[in-house]
Amino acid sequence: MASDDSATSGPSAATTVVRFGRPDHTTDNPLNPPVVLASTYVAGGEREYGRYANPTWQAFEDVLGRLESGRALAFASGMAAVHTVLDLVGHGEIVVAPRHCYLGTLAQLADLEQRGRVRARLVDVTDTNAVVKACEDAALLWLESPTNPAMEVADLPALAEGGHAAGATVVVDNTFATPVLQRPLDMGADLVVHSVSKYLAGHSDVVLGALVTRDDSTYDALDTRRRTFGAIPGPFETWLALRGIRTLALRVERAQANATELVRRLEKHPSIEEVRYPGFGAMAAIVLRGADQAEALTHATSMWVNATSLGGVESTFERRRRWAGEPDSIPEGLVRLSVGIEDVEDIWRDLESALDSLS
């Protein structure tokens, strides 16, 4: 569910994304931080080497950390961030995760389980009692809400409480909701994961990931792994993400308004068997009669783009079961929608025309 900015101290998300991660307001300073392209620093300070720190990273991390009410670390990709968290799990320990979640996360868990590194328990995150029960003897509880691409909503506060009671570290992938709408750390989570490539950067031109935590020892462990493994973000990519995050609140507001209106209309269309929308955000899913209809839809539009990523300013969609690793419990005819910020009437006409052509 969406967070209430008024319930937290400090400026709102809309102000935070604009205000922070900038140089001091002194005479002749630029308003925006420059891109720092440096592999080497003069010795004796906190940075020392380009794999350890970069001023451009720190500017972006300042903004994201404040948005999520924690301390952020940027990574080379969302997958690098996911891997870094899973590396915290001890050999043979149990990870509880949604049966429906980001395909890259499921792939990493499957690989680690096959190699005997971890044991994975996949759960239905909408069944709170079952998830809490599955956390017995678990080291890590991994959550998504809404889930990708099933659009299921989890009771994050209850699951965080249950996971902690079982002794598990609680991680939430907050890519879909963004900290504009949901702050998992405020709900009891220990760690937040982002694919920065999506809503945070927002322009489909960056591959980047991030982690956020309030716990200093966890932060230090993650930072050490970033330095050691070298999963560091490029300065220019991070600068693009920082530039993109400035409009995050506006983009989310507009895209969510578009999604809400599209869902209202889609629920009435005869070609659609089911509409899945969590009630907030700009991600939704529709289920058509089968794979053929779903594939036909994704090739019948002129404005909507058939693409696998999401969270950009443009509206994109795809049939998720075209990916071999997608769980069998995802319907063959499910099309995931990432609603953009275009005029809602334009994207509706394009989508409606394509749906009508399926009849």
C-alpha positions in Angstrom: 0.0 0.0 0.0 1.2 3.5 -0.6 3.2 5.3 2.1 2.0 8.6 3.6 4.7 11.2 3.4 3.1 13.1 6.2 3.7 10.2 8.6 7.4 10.5 8.2 9.8 13.2 9.3 11.6 15.4 6.7 10.5 16.5 3.2 8.2 14.5 1.0 9.4 12.2 -1.7 8.5 14.8 -4.3 10.8 17.3 -2.6 13.5 14.8 -1.7 14.1 13.7 -5.3 14.7 17.3 -6.4 16.6 18.7 -3.4 19.2 16.1 -2.4 22.4 14.7 -4.0 23.5 18.2 -5.2 26.5 20.4 -4.6 26.5 23.0 -1.8 24.7 26.2 -2.6 27.8 28.3 -2.7 28.7 30.9 -5.3 29.4 29.5 -8.8 28.8 25.9 -7.8 26.8 24.0 -10.4 23.2 23.0 -9.4 23.9 19.5 -10.6 26.8 17.3 -9.6 29.3 16.5 -12.4 30.1 13.1 -13.7 33.3 12.1 -12.1 35.3 9.8 -14.4 38.1 8.6 -12.1 39.7 5.3 -11.5 42.3 6.6 -9.2 42.4 9.2 -6.4 45.2 11.0 -4.5 46.0 8.7 -1.6 45.1 9.4 2.0 41.4 10.1 1.8 38.2 8.0 2.0 38.1 7.0 -1.7 41.6 5.8 -2.6 40.4 3.8 -5.7 37.6 3.9 -8.3 36.3 0.5 -7.2 35.7 1.8 -3.6 33.8 5.0 -4.1 32.8 7.7 -6.6 31.3 11.2 -5.9 28.6 10.5 -8.6 27.6 7.3 -6.9 27.4 9.1 -3.6 25.1 11.8 -5.0 22.7 9.2 -6.3 22.9 7.1 -3.1 22.1 10.2 -1.0 18.8 10.7 -2.8 17.8 7.0 -2.8 18.8 6.5 0.8 16.7 9.4 1.9 13.7 8.2 -0.2 13.9 4.8 1.4 14.8 6.2 4.9 18.1 4.2 5.0 21.6 4.1 3.5 21.9 3.1 -0.2 24.6 1.4 -2.3 24.5 1.5 -6.1 25.4 -1.6 -8.1 26.2 -2.4 -11.7 22.8 -4.0 -12.2 19.7 -5.2 -10.4 21.1 -8.7 -10.8 24.3 -7.7 -9.2 22.4 -6.3 -6.2 20.3 -9.5 -5.9 23.5 -11.6 -6.1 25.1 -9.6 -3.4 22.2 -10.1 -1.0 22.1 -13.8 -1.6 25.8 -14.1 -1.0 25.1 -13.1 2.6 23.3 -16.4 3.1 25.4 -19.1 4.6 26.1 -22.4 2.9 23.1 -24.7 2.9 20.8 -22.2 4.6 17.2 -21.7 3.6 15.8 -18.8 1.5 12.0 -18.3 1.4 10.9 -16.5 -1.7 7.8 -15.9 -3.8 6.9 -18.5 -6.4 6.1 -15.5 -8.6 8.8 -12.9 -8.6 11.4 -11.4 -10.8 12.7 -14.1 -13.2 16.3 -13.2 -12.5 15.8 -13.7 -8.8 14.3 -17.1 -9.4 17.1 -18.0 -11.8 19.8 -17.1 -9.2 18.0 -19.1 -6.5 17.7 -22.1 -8.8 21.4 -21.9 -9.7 22.4 -21.6 -6.0 20.2 -24.5 -5.0 21.5 -26.7 -7.8 25.0 -26.1 -6.6 24.1 -26.8 -3.0 24.7 -23.3 -1.9 21.2 -22.6 -0.5 17.9 -24.3 -0.1 14.9 -22.4 -1.6 11.3 -22.6 -0.4 8.9 -20.9 -2.9 5.7 -19.6 -1.4 2.5 -17.8 -2.3 3.1 -14.4 -0.7 -0.6 -13.8 -0.4 -0.9 -16.6 2.2 0.6 -14.8 5.1 0.3 -17.7 7.5 1.9 -20.2 5.1 4.8 -17.8 4.4 5.5 -17.3 8.1 5.4 -21.1 8.7 7.9 -21.5 5.8 10.3 -19.2 7.6 11.0 -21.7 10.3 14.8 -22.3 10.2 15.1 -19.9 7.3 18.0 -17.4 7.0 16.4 -15.1 4.5 12.8 -14.1 3.6 12.7 -12.5 0.1 9.6 -10.6 -0.8 8.0 -8.7 -3.7 4.8 -6.7 -3.5 3.4 -6.4 -6.0 4.9 -9.6 -7.5 6.3 -9.7 -11.0 4.3 -10.5 -13.1 1.4 -12.0 -11.2 0.7 -8.6 -9.5 0.0 -10.2 -6.1 0.1 -8.0 -2.9 1.8 -9.2 0.3 1.2 -8.1 3.8 4.7 -6.7 4.3 4.4 -5.6 8.0 3.0 -9.0 9.0 5.5 -11.0 7.0 8.4 -8.9 8.3 7.3 -9.5 11.8 6.9 -13.2 11.2 10.2 -13.5 9.4 12.0 -11.8 12.2 10.3 -14.0 14.8 11.8 -17.0 12.9 15.2 -15.4 12.9 15.2 -14.5 9.2 16.6 -11.4 7.5 13.7 -9.8 5.5 14.4 -8.4 2.0 11.9 -6.6 -0.2 12.3 -5.9 -3.9 10.6 -2.5 -4.2 11.1 -2.0 -7.9 7.5 -2.0 -8.9 6.1 0.2 -6.1 9.1 2.6 -5.7 9.7 4.5 -2.5 7.2 7.1 -3.7 4.4 4.6 -2.9 5.9 2.2 -0.5 8.8 2.2 2.0 9.5 -1.4 3.1 12.1 -0.4 5.8 9.3 1.5 7.5 7.3 -1.7 7.4 9.9 -3.7 9.1 12.1 -5.0 6.3 15.9 -5.1 6.8 16.9 -4.6 3.2 15.4 -3.1 0.1 16.4 -4.0 -3.5 15.9 -2.0 -6.6 16.4 -2.5 -10.3 17.3 1.2 -10.8 17.0 0.5 -14.6 13.2 0.7 -14.1 11.2 3.5 -12.4 14.1 5.2 -10.5 16.0 6.0 -13.7 12.8 6.0 -15.7 14.0 6.5 -19.3 15.0 3.0 -20.5 18.6 4.0 -21.0 20.4 2.7 -17.8 21.3 -0.7 -16.4 21.8 -0.2 -12.6 20.8 -1.7 -9.3 20.7 -0.6 -5.7 20.4 -1.8 -2.1 19.2 0.1 0.9 19.4 -0.7 4.6 19.4 1.0 8.0 21.7 -1.5 9.7 25.3 -0.3 9.7 26.8 -3.9 9.9 24.7 -5.0 6.9 25.7 -1.9 5.0 29.3 -2.6 5.7 29.0 -6.2 4.6 27.3 -5.2 1.3 29.8 -2.5 0.7 32.7 -4.9 1.3 31.2 -7.3 -1.3 30.7 -4.6 -3.8 34.3 -3.7 -3.5 35.5 -7.3 -3.5 33.3 -8.6 -6.4 33.6 -5.4 -8.4 29.9 -5.1 -9.1 30.3 -1.3 -9.3 28.1 1.1 -11.3 29.6 3.2 -14.1 29.7 6.9 -13.2 27.9 8.0 -16.3 25.1 5.5 -15.8 24.7 6.6 -12.2 24.6 10.2 -13.3 21.8 9.4 -15.8 19.9 7.6 -13.0 20.4 10.6 -10.7 19.0 12.9 -13.5 16.1 10.5 -14.0 15.2 10.2 -10.4 14.6 14.0 -10.2 11.2 13.4 -11.9 10.3 10.2 -10.2 7.4 11.5 -8.1 5.9 13.2 -11.1 6.3 10.2 -13.4 4.9 7.8 -10.8 1.9 10.1 -10.2 1.1 10.4 -13.9 1.7 6.8 -14.7 -0.4 5.6 -11.8 -3.3 7.9 -12.8 -3.0 6.5 -16.4 -2.9 2.9 -15.1 -6.0 3.4 -12.8 -8.0 4.7 -15.8 -6.8 2.0 -18.2 -7.7 -0.7 -15.7 -11.2 0.7 -15.3 -11.7 0.5 -19.1 -9.9 -2.9 -19.5 -12.2 -4.6 -17.0 -15.1 -4.0 -19.4 -13.4 -5.2 -22.6 -14.8 -8.6 -23.9 -11.5 -9.9 -25.1 -10.0 -9.9 -21.6 -10.6 -12.8 -19.2 -8.9 -11.2 -16.2 -7.4 -7.9 -15.2 -4.8 -7.9 -12.4 -4.0 -4.6 -10.7 -2.8 -4.2 -7.1 -4.7 -0.9 -6.6 -1.6 1.3 -6.8 1.4 1.9 -9.1 1.6 1.8 -12.8 2.1 -2.0 -13.3 -0.8 -4.2 -14.3 -1.5 -7.5 -16.1 -4.3 -8.7 -18.4 -5.1 -12.3 -19.2 -6.3 -13.2 -22.7 -7.7 -16.6 -23.9 -4.2 -18.0 -24.6 -0.7 -17.5 -25.9 -1.8 -16.9 -29.5 -4.1 -14.0 -28.6 -1.6 -12.6 -26.2 1.2 -12.7 -28.8 -1.1 -11.1 -31.4 -1.9 -8.3 -29.0 1.7 -7.4 -28.4 2.3 -7.1 -32.2 -0.9 -5.2 -33.0 -0.2 -1.8 -31.5 1.6 1.3 -32.8 2.2 3.1 -29.6 2.6 0.4 -27.0 6.0 -1.2 -27.3 6.6 -5.0 -27.0 9.6 -5.0 -24.7 10.7 -6.9 -21.6 11.7 -4.0 -19.4 9.4 -1.6 -17.5 9.1 1.6 -15.6 10.1 4.0 -18.4 8.2 7.0 -19.6 6.8 5.0 -22.5 4.1 2.3 -22.3 5.4 -1.2 -22.8 4.0 -4.7 -22.5 4.9 -8.3 -23.1 3.6 -11.9 -22.8 5.6 -13.2 -19.9 5.4 -16.9 -20.7 7.5 -16.3 -23.8 10.4 -16.6 -21.4 11.2 -20.3 -20.7 11.9 -19.8 -17.0 8.6 -18.2 -16.2 6.6 -20.5 -13.7 3.9 -22.7 -15.2 1.4 -21.0 -12.7 1.6 -17.8 -14.8 -1.1 -18.0 -17.5 0.0 -18.5 -21.1 -2.2 -15.5 -22.0 -0.9 -13.1 -19.4 0.4 -9.8 -20.7 2.2 -7.6 -18.3 1.6 -3.8 -18.8 4.0 -1.1 -17.8 1.8 2.0 -18.2 3.7 5.1 -19.3 3.1 8.9 -19.0 1.6 9.5 -22.4 -1.8 11.0 -22.8 -4.2 8.3 -21.4 -6.6 8.7 -24.3 -3.9 8.0 -26.8 -2.6 4.9 -25.2 -6.1 3.7 -24.6 -7.1 4.1 -28.3 -4.0 2.2 -29.3 -4.6 -0.6 -26.9 -8.4 -0.8 -27.5 -7.9 -1.0 -31.2 -5.5 -3.9 -30.8 -7.8 -5.7 -28.5 -10.8 -5.2 -30.8 -8.7 -6.7 -33.6 -8.6 -10.0 -31.7 -12.3 -10.5 -31.8 
